[in-house]
Amino acid sequence: MHVFEMVAIIVVCSLIAGIINNAIKAKKNSPTAMDDETARKIDQLVERIEVLERVVTDDQHSLRNEIDKL
């Protein structure tokens, strides 16, 4: 292997390593839209669970009356 080929290989490897390093840093630091969407869905689920807890812990008699009214 000639000296110039070795230098070319070292330069290419350095460039590839730099590109990979920058991509990893960008991926770590960038907030994603999925985070906001996930937080919104979690909030909706918490609200639904609270409603279900109220229904379950409500007195069965009043629940039957409400169902009968419908």
N, C-alpha and C positions, 0 to 999 in steps of 0.2 A: 504494500500500500504506500502510495506516495504521500508526502507531507501535505500537499494541497488538498488531497482527498480527505485526509484526517481533519484538517482545519475546516473543511466544508461540512463534514459530519458533525463536528463539535458545534459549529454555528447553527446548523439545523436543529440539533438536539436542544440547544439553549433557547432557540425561538419557540419550539414546541412546548418546552417546560414553562416559558413565560406566558404563553397563551393559555395553557391549562391553569396556571396559578391565577391569572386574571379572571378566568371564568369561574373558578371556585370562589374567589373573593366577591365577585359580582353576585353570585348565587346566594352567598351568606348574607349580604348586606341589603338586598332588595326585598322590600315587603311585597307580598303577593296579594292579588285580589281575592284569592281563596281564603285568606285569613279573615277578611271582612265578611265574606259570605258565610263562612263557618260560624263566626261569632253571631251573626244575625239568626242563623238556623238554631243555634243553641239557645238564644233568647226566646225564640218562638216555642221551642220544646219545653223550656222551663215554664212558660206561661201555660201551656197545655197541661203540664203535670200539676201545676197549682190548681187548675180547674178540676182536674180529675180527683185530686186529694179532697177538695171541698165536696165533691159529689159523694165520694166514698165515706167520708167522715160525717156527712149529713145524716140526720136521723132518718131511719128507713121509712118511718111513717110519713114524714113530710115528702120524701122522695116518691113514695107510692101515690100520694095525693097529686103531686105535680104531674106524674105520668098519666094518671087517670084524667086529669083536666085536659090533657092533649087529646 
